[in-house]
Amino acid sequence: MEVTRRINDLMTLAISQKDYLGQDFLRWFVTEQLEEVTTMENMLKIVQQAGERNLIMLEAYLIHD
């Protein structure tokens, strides 16, 4: 979430300074960060649903995925 905040801060700065090239450059990072955050949120949901008793099976699943 810290990385997301920093990317957003840079985008806000680029927008406020009307730095259109900077905005275009930062859009790639925004898109990539969205993908990573979504992936991690989905993994967290899977871990929470699996529960502590199934963590070893979950680890084996994630390693082979």
ABEGO torsion letter per residue (X at the ends): XAAAAAAAAAAAAAAAAGBAAAAAAAAAAAAAAAAAAAAAAAAAAAAAAAEAAAAAAAAAAAAAX
